[in-house]
Amino acid sequence: MKKFRVFLDLNREEDWINAVQATGYRLTRVNSYFHYYTFQPLVATDQFNPYTRLDFRDKWMSRRNYQNYRQFFSDSGWRLIAGGRHGGIQYFQQKAATSDRDIFSDEHSKLSCRQRSSRYSALCGVLFLLYVFYILKMMSNVNIFDVKSWYLTPGLWQMQGDLLWKAILFETPFALLRVLPVFLFLIVGIYYLCRAIDGYHR
């Protein structure tokens, strides 16, 4: 079973994953870029219904440090099912029913994790929006709110009939390549800022 869901908060994401798992499924894969979650139904040989917990790393880790990081959680009864040494959300799942149901030893550790996520989101949001302003400055002759300005062929809008439509069809892919990155980075930047704001208010 695959599900698509976007979250602004790690707590909500964690709660949702565990709520889906409580219906008889186990999270097996996460595509964090496209927000796809893959769940497999529990089978008769499964001994327990696992909990999934999230950690967030805002810094790149060497292979050795990342291995130590994974081993630390493994020794505590948790296995990594999604994540990477380059940072971001790390998804851990119980290895046994006897494992603690939380990966954090105290509330302060959990709060620090959420704060790292908020700081990282704020930085990403600002960088994406700065890139949007940079692109708009470089494309001074293009107004993203005026579709006609996306087309740069001289005299295009003075053409008529089939010649006009052929010219539009030919240039449309190039016009979209000019403006789609602006909209994409704008949406992603706003998304990250919303994550940061939501995190700071918790």
Sequence and secondary structure as in RCSB ss.txt:
>XXXX:A:sequence
MKKFRVFLDLNREEDWINAVQATGYRLTRVNSYFHYYTFQPLVATDQFNPYTRLDFRDKWMSRRNYQNYRQFFSD
SGWRLIAGGRHGGIQYFQQKAATSDRDIFSDEHSKLSCRQRSSRYSALCGVLFLLYVFYILKMMSNVNIFDVKSW
YLTPGLWQMQGDLLWKAILFETPFALLRVLPVFLFLIVGIYYLCRAIDGYHR
>XXXX:A:secstr
 EEE   S HHHHHHHHHHHHTTTEEEEEEETTTTEEEEEE  TT  S   EEEEEE S   HHHHHHHHHHHHH
TTEEEEE  TT EEEEEEESSTTS S S SSHHHHHHHHHHHHHHHHHHHHHHHHHHHHHHHHTTT  TT GGGG
   TTGGG  HHHHHHHHHHHHHHHHHHHHHHHHHHHHHHHHHHHHHHHHT 
